[in-house]
Amino acid sequence: MEGKTPETRRPLTPAQKQLVQRQMELEHWKKRSKQLRSRNAITGLAIGAFVVGLFSYTILSVKQEKIMDEIDGEAKIVIMKGPRTGANS
């Protein structure tokens, strides 16, 4: 045992404790980042699907209203050109 000094551990300074804590947090986030990315992707796709569905529904509704207006206009013309009876006057 000549020439060898026994290992002595000095207590960590507050800055060193903070560094160790930050390194542990970084490792934790590295492990969880893949799971978080997949969850974020699923959430993004769900929100995107909702937006596209809502937009499609709105466009379809507006088109149907235009068709109904055209049909109503055609029906008014037919009624006006048709014979006058008690039912349509």
Jmol script that loads the backbone (N, CA, C; Angstrom):
load data "model"
ATOM      1  N   MET A   1       0.798  -1.192   0.000  1.00  0.00           N
ATOM      2  CA  MET A   1       0.000   0.000   0.000  1.00  0.00           C
ATOM      3  C   MET A   1       0.843   1.259   0.000  1.00  0.00           C
ATOM      4  N   GLU A   2       2.070   1.070  -0.286  1.00  0.00           N
ATOM      5  CA  GLU A   2       2.914   2.245  -0.324  1.00  0.00           C
ATOM      6  C   GLU A   2       2.606   3.096  -1.538  1.00  0.00           C
ATOM      7  N   GLY A   3       2.610   4.368  -1.350  1.00  0.00           N
ATOM      8  CA  GLY A   3       2.410   5.285  -2.449  1.00  0.00           C
ATOM      9  C   GLY A   3       0.935   5.528  -2.774  1.00  0.00           C
ATOM     10  N   LYS A   4       0.064   4.797  -2.194  1.00  0.00           N
ATOM     11  CA  LYS A   4      -1.370   4.982  -2.468  1.00  0.00           C
ATOM     12  C   LYS A   4      -1.991   5.775  -1.334  1.00  0.00           C
ATOM     13  N   THR A   5      -2.811   6.728  -1.730  1.00  0.00           N
ATOM     14  CA  THR A   5      -3.510   7.518  -0.714  1.00  0.00           C
ATOM     15  C   THR A   5      -4.954   7.045  -0.669  1.00  0.00           C
ATOM     16  N   PRO A   6      -5.499   6.962   0.495  1.00  0.00           N
ATOM     17  CA  PRO A   6      -6.903   6.544   0.582  1.00  0.00           C
ATOM     18  C   PRO A   6      -7.817   7.606  -0.038  1.00  0.00           C
ATOM     19  N   GLU A   7      -8.854   7.120  -0.725  1.00  0.00           N
ATOM     20  CA  GLU A   7      -9.796   8.057  -1.364  1.00  0.00           C
ATOM     21  C   GLU A   7     -10.652   8.726  -0.301  1.00  0.00           C
ATOM     22  N   THR A   8     -10.692   9.992  -0.388  1.00  0.00           N
ATOM     23  CA  THR A   8     -11.545  10.744   0.524  1.00  0.00           C
ATOM     24  C   THR A   8     -12.528  11.523  -0.334  1.00  0.00           C
ATOM     25  N   ARG A   9     -13.738  11.442   0.039  1.00  0.00           N
ATOM     26  CA  ARG A   9     -14.773  12.170  -0.695  1.00  0.00           C
ATOM     27  C   ARG A   9     -15.087  13.459   0.027  1.00  0.00           C
ATOM     28  N   ARG A  10     -15.006  14.509  -0.738  1.00  0.00           N
ATOM     29  CA  ARG A  10     -15.377  15.806  -0.188  1.00  0.00           C
ATOM     30  C   ARG A  10     -16.854  16.027  -0.457  1.00  0.00           C
ATOM     31  N   PRO A  11     -17.551  16.714   0.407  1.00  0.00           N
ATOM     32  CA  PRO A  11     -18.964  16.996   0.144  1.00  0.00           C
ATOM     33  C   PRO A  11     -19.107  17.909  -1.078  1.00  0.00           C
ATOM     34  N   LEU A  12     -20.195  17.717  -1.805  1.00  0.00           N
ATOM     35  CA  LEU A  12     -20.427  18.507  -3.017  1.00  0.00           C
ATOM     36  C   LEU A  12     -20.843  19.930  -2.655  1.00  0.00           C
ATOM     37  N   THR A  13     -20.398  20.847  -3.478  1.00  0.00           N
ATOM     38  CA  THR A  13     -20.807  22.237  -3.295  1.00  0.00           C
ATOM     39  C   THR A  13     -22.225  22.391  -3.853  1.00  0.00           C
ATOM     40  N   PRO A  14     -22.921  23.435  -3.481  1.00  0.00           N
ATOM     41  CA  PRO A  14     -24.274  23.645  -4.013  1.00  0.00           C
ATOM     42  C   PRO A  14     -24.300  23.713  -5.539  1.00  0.00           C
ATOM     43  N   ALA A  15     -23.290  24.285  -6.154  1.00  0.00           N
ATOM     44  CA  ALA A  15     -23.240  24.363  -7.618  1.00  0.00           C
ATOM     45  C   ALA A  15     -23.102  22.967  -8.222  1.00  0.00           C
ATOM     46  N   GLN A  16     -22.283  22.121  -7.593  1.00  0.00           N
ATOM     47  CA  GLN A  16     -22.114  20.762  -8.076  1.00  0.00           C
ATOM     48  C   GLN A  16     -23.399  19.950  -7.898  1.00  0.00           C
ATOM     49  N   LYS A  17     -24.081  20.152  -6.779  1.00  0.00           N
ATOM     50  CA  LYS A  17     -25.360  19.469  -6.551  1.00  0.00           C
ATOM     51  C   LYS A  17     -26.377  19.873  -7.616  1.00  0.00           C
ATOM     52  N   GLN A  18     -26.407  21.149  -7.947  1.00  0.00           N
ATOM     53  CA  GLN A  18     -27.325  21.641  -8.956  1.00  0.00           C
ATOM     54  C   GLN A  18     -26.979  21.047 -10.326  1.00  0.00           C
ATOM     55  N   LEU A  19     -25.697  20.932 -10.650  1.00  0.00           N
ATOM     56  CA  LEU A  19     -25.255  20.345 -11.903  1.00  0.00           C
ATOM     57  C   LEU A  19     -25.687  18.879 -12.001  1.00  0.00           C
ATOM     58  N   VAL A  20     -25.504  18.148 -10.928  1.00  0.00           N
ATOM     59  CA  VAL A  20     -25.907  16.740 -10.912  1.00  0.00           C
ATOM     60  C   VAL A  20     -27.417  16.628 -11.094  1.00  0.00           C
ATOM     61  N   GLN A  21     -28.155  17.472 -10.429  1.00  0.00           N
ATOM     62  CA  GLN A  21     -29.619  17.470 -10.547  1.00  0.00           C
ATOM     63  C   GLN A  21     -30.044  17.767 -11.985  1.00  0.00           C
ATOM     64  N   ARG A  22     -29.414  18.747 -12.606  1.00  0.00           N
ATOM     65  CA  ARG A  22     -29.738  19.106 -14.002  1.00  0.00           C
ATOM     66  C   ARG A  22     -29.414  17.962 -14.950  1.00  0.00           C
ATOM     67  N   GLN A  23     -28.299  17.278 -14.718  1.00  0.00           N
ATOM     68  CA  GLN A  23     -27.936  16.146 -15.559  1.00  0.00           C
ATOM     69  C   GLN A  23     -28.961  15.018 -15.430  1.00  0.00           C
ATOM     70  N   MET A  24     -29.440  14.787 -14.221  1.00  0.00           N
ATOM     71  CA  MET A  24     -30.458  13.760 -14.008  1.00  0.00           C
ATOM     72  C   MET A  24     -31.755  14.136 -14.713  1.00  0.00           C
ATOM     73  N   GLU A  25     -32.143  15.405 -14.649  1.00  0.00           N
ATOM     74  CA  GLU A  25     -33.353  15.871 -15.333  1.00  0.00           C
ATOM     75  C   GLU A  25     -33.208  15.722 -16.843  1.00  0.00           C
ATOM     76  N   LEU A  26     -32.034  16.038 -17.370  1.00  0.00           N
ATOM     77  CA  LEU A  26     -31.782  15.919 -18.810  1.00  0.00           C
ATOM     78  C   LEU A  26     -31.922  14.461 -19.255  1.00  0.00           C
ATOM     79  N   GLU A  27     -31.376  13.546 -18.513  1.00  0.00           N
ATOM     80  CA  GLU A  27     -31.505  12.121 -18.839  1.00  0.00           C
ATOM     81  C   GLU A  27     -32.970  11.690 -18.798  1.00  0.00           C
ATOM     82  N   HIS A  28     -33.704  12.186 -17.817  1.00  0.00           N
ATOM     83  CA  HIS A  28     -35.130  11.859 -17.703  1.00  0.00           C
ATOM     84  C   HIS A  28     -35.890  12.338 -18.935  1.00  0.00           C
ATOM     85  N   TRP A  29     -35.634  13.575 -19.366  1.00  0.00           N
ATOM     86  CA  TRP A  29     -36.345  14.125 -20.527  1.00  0.00           C
ATOM     87  C   TRP A  29     -35.932  13.437 -21.820  1.00  0.00           C
ATOM     88  N   LYS A  30     -34.680  13.006 -21.929  1.00  0.00           N
ATOM     89  CA  LYS A  30     -34.248  12.268 -23.112  1.00  0.00           C
ATOM     90  C   LYS A  30     -35.021  10.955 -23.229  1.00  0.00           C
ATOM     91  N   LYS A  31     -35.241  10.297 -22.113  1.00  0.00           N
ATOM     92  CA  LYS A  31     -35.976   9.027 -22.117  1.00  0.00           C
ATOM     93  C   LYS A  31     -37.438   9.248 -22.492  1.00  0.00           C
ATOM     94  N   ARG A  32     -38.018  10.324 -22.018  1.00  0.00           N
ATOM     95  CA  ARG A  32     -39.447  10.565 -22.233  1.00  0.00           C
ATOM     96  C   ARG A  32     -39.760  11.276 -23.538  1.00  0.00           C
ATOM     97  N   SER A  33     -38.750  11.836 -24.210  1.00  0.00           N
ATOM     98  CA  SER A  33     -39.018  12.663 -25.393  1.00  0.00           C
ATOM     99  C   SER A  33     -39.657  11.863 -26.522  1.00  0.00           C
ATOM    100  N   LYS A  34     -39.284  10.614 -26.710  1.00  0.00           N
ATOM    101  CA  LYS A  34     -39.858   9.797 -27.780  1.00  0.00           C
ATOM    102  C   LYS A  34     -41.347   9.581 -27.525  1.00  0.00           C
ATOM    103  N   GLN A  35     -41.704   9.278 -26.300  1.00  0.00           N
ATOM    104  CA  GLN A  35     -43.112   9.076 -25.938  1.00  0.00           C
ATOM    105  C   GLN A  35     -43.896  10.375 -26.115  1.00  0.00           C
ATOM    106  N   LEU A  36     -43.317  11.482 -25.705  1.00  0.00           N
ATOM    107  CA  LEU A  36     -44.002  12.767 -25.844  1.00  0.00           C
ATOM    108  C   LEU A  36     -44.197  13.137 -27.307  1.00  0.00           C
ATOM    109  N   ARG A  37     -43.192  12.854 -28.152  1.00  0.00           N
ATOM    110  CA  ARG A  37     -43.306  13.154 -29.574  1.00  0.00           C
ATOM    111  C   ARG A  37     -44.454  12.384 -30.202  1.00  0.00           C
ATOM    112  N   SER A  38     -44.587  11.109 -29.854  1.00  0.00           N
ATOM    113  CA  SER A  38     -45.669  10.307 -30.436  1.00  0.00           C
ATOM    114  C   SER A  38     -47.028  10.806 -29.945  1.00  0.00           C
ATOM    115  N   ARG A  39     -47.116  11.165 -28.684  1.00  0.00           N
ATOM    116  CA  ARG A  39     -48.386  11.712 -28.173  1.00  0.00           C
ATOM    117  C   ARG A  39     -48.730  13.025 -28.857  1.00  0.00           C
ATOM    118  N   ASN A  40     -47.734  13.874 -29.052  1.00  0.00           N
ATOM    119  CA  ASN A  40     -47.972  15.150 -29.721  1.00  0.00           C
ATOM    120  C   ASN A  40     -48.404  14.938 -31.163  1.00  0.00           C
ATOM    121  N   ALA A  41     -47.814  13.960 -31.840  1.00  0.00           N
ATOM    122  CA  ALA A  41     -48.190  13.674 -33.223  1.00  0.00           C
ATOM    123  C   ALA A  41     -49.646  13.188 -33.285  1.00  0.00           C
ATOM    124  N   ILE A  42     -50.030  12.318 -32.385  1.00  0.00           N
ATOM    125  CA  ILE A  42     -51.411  11.817 -32.363  1.00  0.00           C
ATOM    126  C   ILE A  42     -52.378  12.959 -32.081  1.00  0.00           C
ATOM    127  N   THR A  43     -52.048  13.810 -31.127  1.00  0.00           N
ATOM    128  CA  THR A  43     -52.903  14.951 -30.807  1.00  0.00           C
ATOM    129  C   THR A  43     -53.018  15.892 -31.999  1.00  0.00           C
ATOM    130  N   GLY A  44     -51.905  16.153 -32.672  1.00  0.00           N
ATOM    131  CA  GLY A  44     -51.922  17.016 -33.848  1.00  0.00           C
ATOM    132  C   GLY A  44     -52.781  16.442 -34.958  1.00  0.00           C
ATOM    133  N   LEU A  45     -52.669  15.138 -35.191  1.00  0.00           N
ATOM    134  CA  LEU A  45     -53.494  14.498 -36.218  1.00  0.00           C
ATOM    135  C   LEU A  45     -54.982  14.556 -35.857  1.00  0.00           C
ATOM    136  N   ALA A  46     -55.294  14.361 -34.586  1.00  0.00           N
ATOM    137  CA  ALA A  46     -56.694  14.424 -34.160  1.00  0.00           C
ATOM    138  C   ALA A  46     -57.262  15.834 -34.357  1.00  0.00           C
ATOM    139  N   ILE A  47     -56.510  16.836 -33.988  1.00  0.00           N
ATOM    140  CA  ILE A  47     -56.968  18.221 -34.167  1.00  0.00           C
ATOM    141  C   ILE A  47     -57.102  18.534 -35.651  1.00  0.00           C
ATOM    142  N   GLY A  48     -56.142  18.096 -36.460  1.00  0.00           N
ATOM    143  CA  GLY A  48     -56.205  18.311 -37.904  1.00  0.00           C
ATOM    144  C   GLY A  48     -57.421  17.637 -38.521  1.00  0.00           C
ATOM    145  N   ALA A  49     -57.718  16.402 -38.104  1.00  0.00           N
ATOM    146  CA  ALA A  49     -58.883  15.688 -38.623  1.00  0.00           C
ATOM    147  C   ALA A  49     -60.167  16.415 -38.238  1.00  0.00           C
ATOM    148  N   PHE A  50     -60.223  16.938 -37.030  1.00  0.00           N
ATOM    149  CA  PHE A  50     -61.403  17.684 -36.600  1.00  0.00           C
ATOM    150  C   PHE A  50     -61.597  18.934 -37.456  1.00  0.00           C
ATOM    151  N   VAL A  51     -60.522  19.658 -37.699  1.00  0.00           N
ATOM    152  CA  VAL A  51     -60.601  20.887 -38.490  1.00  0.00           C
ATOM    153  C   VAL A  51     -61.036  20.582 -39.923  1.00  0.00           C
ATOM    154  N   VAL A  52     -60.446  19.562 -40.529  1.00  0.00           N
ATOM    155  CA  VAL A  52     -60.814  19.192 -41.898  1.00  0.00           C
ATOM    156  C   VAL A  52     -62.273  18.742 -41.948  1.00  0.00           C
ATOM    157  N   GLY A  53     -62.709  17.971 -40.965  1.00  0.00           N
ATOM    158  CA  GLY A  53     -64.100  17.534 -40.916  1.00  0.00           C
ATOM    159  C   GLY A  53     -65.067  18.697 -40.770  1.00  0.00           C
ATOM    160  N   LEU A  54     -64.742  19.624 -39.897  1.00  0.00           N
ATOM    161  CA  LEU A  54     -65.592  20.789 -39.688  1.00  0.00           C
ATOM    162  C   LEU A  54     -65.657  21.646 -40.950  1.00  0.00           C
ATOM    163  N   PHE A  55     -64.522  21.848 -41.604  1.00  0.00           N
ATOM    164  CA  PHE A  55     -64.481  22.622 -42.839  1.00  0.00           C
ATOM    165  C   PHE A  55     -65.318  21.934 -43.923  1.00  0.00           C
ATOM    166  N   SER A  56     -65.154  20.619 -44.064  1.00  0.00           N
ATOM    167  CA  SER A  56     -65.909  19.873 -45.076  1.00  0.00           C
ATOM    168  C   SER A  56     -67.406  19.947 -44.806  1.00  0.00           C
ATOM    169  N   TYR A  57     -67.779  19.791 -43.541  1.00  0.00           N
ATOM    170  CA  TYR A  57     -69.190  19.870 -43.186  1.00  0.00           C
ATOM    171  C   TYR A  57     -69.758  21.251 -43.530  1.00  0.00           C
ATOM    172  N   THR A  58     -69.009  22.287 -43.244  1.00  0.00           N
ATOM    173  CA  THR A  58     -69.469  23.652 -43.518  1.00  0.00           C
ATOM    174  C   THR A  58     -69.645  23.868 -45.020  1.00  0.00           C
ATOM    175  N   ILE A  59     -68.684  23.455 -45.814  1.00  0.00           N
ATOM    176  CA  ILE A  59     -68.776  23.609 -47.265  1.00  0.00           C
ATOM    177  C   ILE A  59     -69.967  22.823 -47.802  1.00  0.00           C
ATOM    178  N   LEU A  60     -70.157  21.608 -47.323  1.00  0.00           N
ATOM    179  CA  LEU A  60     -71.281  20.782 -47.768  1.00  0.00           C
ATOM    180  C   LEU A  60     -72.603  21.432 -47.406  1.00  0.00           C
ATOM    181  N   SER A  61     -72.695  22.015 -46.225  1.00  0.00           N
ATOM    182  CA  SER A  61     -73.930  22.685 -45.796  1.00  0.00           C
ATOM    183  C   SER A  61     -74.247  23.875 -46.693  1.00  0.00           C
ATOM    184  N   VAL A  62     -73.250  24.657 -47.014  1.00  0.00           N
ATOM    185  CA  VAL A  62     -73.463  25.830 -47.857  1.00  0.00           C
ATOM    186  C   VAL A  62     -73.905  25.400 -49.254  1.00  0.00           C
ATOM    187  N   LYS A  63     -73.317  24.363 -49.798  1.00  0.00           N
ATOM    188  CA  LYS A  63     -73.703  23.870 -51.120  1.00  0.00           C
ATOM    189  C   LYS A  63     -75.153  23.395 -51.106  1.00  0.00           C
ATOM    190  N   GLN A  64     -75.558  22.709 -50.057  1.00  0.00           N
ATOM    191  CA  GLN A  64     -76.937  22.216 -49.962  1.00  0.00           C
ATOM    192  C   GLN A  64     -77.907  23.385 -49.873  1.00  0.00           C
ATOM    193  N   GLU A  65     -77.527  24.433 -49.178  1.00  0.00           N
ATOM    194  CA  GLU A  65     -78.404  25.604 -49.089  1.00  0.00           C
ATOM    195  C   GLU A  65     -78.582  26.234 -50.460  1.00  0.00           C
ATOM    196  N   LYS A  66     -77.533  26.305 -51.257  1.00  0.00           N
ATOM    197  CA  LYS A  66     -77.634  26.860 -52.605  1.00  0.00           C
ATOM    198  C   LYS A  66     -78.546  25.998 -53.470  1.00  0.00           C
ATOM    199  N   ILE A  67     -78.416  24.690 -53.343  1.00  0.00           N
ATOM    200  CA  ILE A  67     -79.265  23.781 -54.116  1.00  0.00           C
ATOM    201  C   ILE A  67     -80.723  23.971 -53.717  1.00  0.00           C
ATOM    202  N   MET A  68     -80.967  24.092 -52.425  1.00  0.00           N
ATOM    203  CA  MET A  68     -82.348  24.273 -51.957  1.00  0.00           C
ATOM    204  C   MET A  68     -82.910  25.606 -52.453  1.00  0.00           C
ATOM    205  N   ASP A  69     -82.078  26.650 -52.478  1.00  0.00           N
ATOM    206  CA  ASP A  69     -82.528  27.950 -53.002  1.00  0.00           C
ATOM    207  C   ASP A  69     -82.884  27.836 -54.474  1.00  0.00           C
ATOM    208  N   GLU A  70     -82.077  27.089 -55.240  1.00  0.00           N
ATOM    209  CA  GLU A  70     -82.360  26.902 -56.665  1.00  0.00           C
ATOM    210  C   GLU A  70     -83.661  26.129 -56.856  1.00  0.00           C
ATOM    211  N   ILE A  71     -83.855  25.083 -56.056  1.00  0.00           N
ATOM    212  CA  ILE A  71     -85.077  24.292 -56.169  1.00  0.00           C
ATOM    213  C   ILE A  71     -86.285  25.145 -55.794  1.00  0.00           C
ATOM    214  N   ASP A  72     -86.150  25.948 -54.736  1.00  0.00           N
ATOM    215  CA  ASP A  72     -87.257  26.826 -54.346  1.00  0.00           C
ATOM    216  C   ASP A  72     -87.577  27.824 -55.449  1.00  0.00           C
ATOM    217  N   GLY A  73     -86.536  28.374 -56.090  1.00  0.00           N
ATOM    218  CA  GLY A  73     -86.750  29.314 -57.183  1.00  0.00           C
ATOM    219  C   GLY A  73     -87.464  28.663 -58.352  1.00  0.00           C
ATOM    220  N   GLU A  74     -87.060  27.445 -58.701  1.00  0.00           N
ATOM    221  CA  GLU A  74     -87.714  26.721 -59.790  1.00  0.00           C
ATOM    222  C   GLU A  74     -89.164  26.410 -59.440  1.00  0.00           C
ATOM    223  N   ALA A  75     -89.400  26.051 -58.189  1.00  0.00           N
ATOM    224  CA  ALA A  75     -90.770  25.737 -57.770  1.00  0.00           C
ATOM    225  C   ALA A  75     -91.648  26.984 -57.846  1.00  0.00           C
ATOM    226  N   LYS A  76     -91.113  28.140 -57.480  1.00  0.00           N
ATOM    227  CA  LYS A  76     -91.892  29.380 -57.564  1.00  0.00           C
ATOM    228  C   LYS A  76     -92.267  29.687 -59.011  1.00  0.00           C
ATOM    229  N   ILE A  77     -91.320  29.462 -59.929  1.00  0.00           N
ATOM    230  CA  ILE A  77     -91.595  29.714 -61.346  1.00  0.00           C
ATOM    231  C   ILE A  77     -92.697  28.788 -61.843  1.00  0.00           C
ATOM    232  N   VAL A  78     -92.611  27.522 -61.489  1.00  0.00           N
ATOM    233  CA  VAL A  78     -93.631  26.552 -61.920  1.00  0.00           C
ATOM    234  C   VAL A  78     -94.987  26.925 -61.347  1.00  0.00           C
ATOM    235  N   ILE A  79     -95.016  27.333 -60.114  1.00  0.00           N
ATOM    236  CA  ILE A  79     -96.286  27.698 -59.487  1.00  0.00           C
ATOM    237  C   ILE A  79     -96.872  28.936 -60.151  1.00  0.00           C
ATOM    238  N   MET A  80     -96.022  29.906 -60.470  1.00  0.00           N
ATOM    239  CA  MET A  80     -96.517  31.135 -61.103  1.00  0.00           C
ATOM    240  C   MET A  80     -97.037  30.868 -62.522  1.00  0.00           C
ATOM    241  N   LYS A  81     -96.405  29.961 -63.234  1.00  0.00           N
ATOM    242  CA  LYS A  81     -96.838  29.664 -64.593  1.00  0.00           C
ATOM    243  C   LYS A  81     -98.044  28.727 -64.634  1.00  0.00           C
ATOM    244  N   GLY A  82     -98.231  27.996 -63.559  1.00  0.00           N
ATOM    245  CA  GLY A  82     -99.328  27.030 -63.520  1.00  0.00           C
ATOM    246  C   GLY A  82    -100.670  27.709 -63.348  1.00  0.00           C
ATOM    247  N   PRO A  83    -101.742  26.905 -63.491  1.00  0.00           N
ATOM    248  CA  PRO A  83    -103.082  27.468 -63.329  1.00  0.00           C
ATOM    249  C   PRO A  83    -103.326  27.900 -61.891  1.00  0.00           C
ATOM    250  N   ARG A  84    -104.138  28.937 -61.759  1.00  0.00           N
ATOM    251  CA  ARG A  84    -104.483  29.440 -60.427  1.00  0.00           C
ATOM    252  C   ARG A  84    -105.640  28.625 -59.879  1.00  0.00           C
ATOM    253  N   THR A  85    -105.376  28.033 -58.736  1.00  0.00           N
ATOM    254  CA  THR A  85    -106.458  27.347 -58.041  1.00  0.00           C
ATOM    255  C   THR A  85    -106.453  27.839 -56.605  1.00  0.00           C
ATOM    256  N   GLY A  86    -107.337  27.345 -55.828  1.00  0.00           N
ATOM    257  CA  GLY A  86    -107.417  27.775 -54.434  1.00  0.00           C
ATOM    258  C   GLY A  86    -106.222  27.303 -53.628  1.00  0.00           C
ATOM    259  N   ALA A  87    -105.564  26.213 -54.061  1.00  0.00           N
ATOM    260  CA  ALA A  87    -104.459  25.641 -53.303  1.00  0.00           C
ATOM    261  C   ALA A  87    -103.171  26.444 -53.478  1.00  0.00           C
ATOM    262  N   ASN A  88    -102.964  27.065 -54.661  1.00  0.00           N
ATOM    263  CA  ASN A  88    -101.680  27.736 -54.885  1.00  0.00           C
ATOM    264  C   ASN A  88    -101.793  29.237 -55.038  1.00  0.00           C
ATOM    265  N   SER A  89    -102.872  29.828 -54.694  1.00  0.00           N
ATOM    266  CA  SER A  89    -103.005  31.276 -54.895  1.00  0.00           C
ATOM    267  C   SER A  89    -102.602  32.056 -53.693  1.00  0.00           C
TER     268      SER A  89
END
end "model"
wireframe off; spacefill off
backbone 0.3
color backbone group
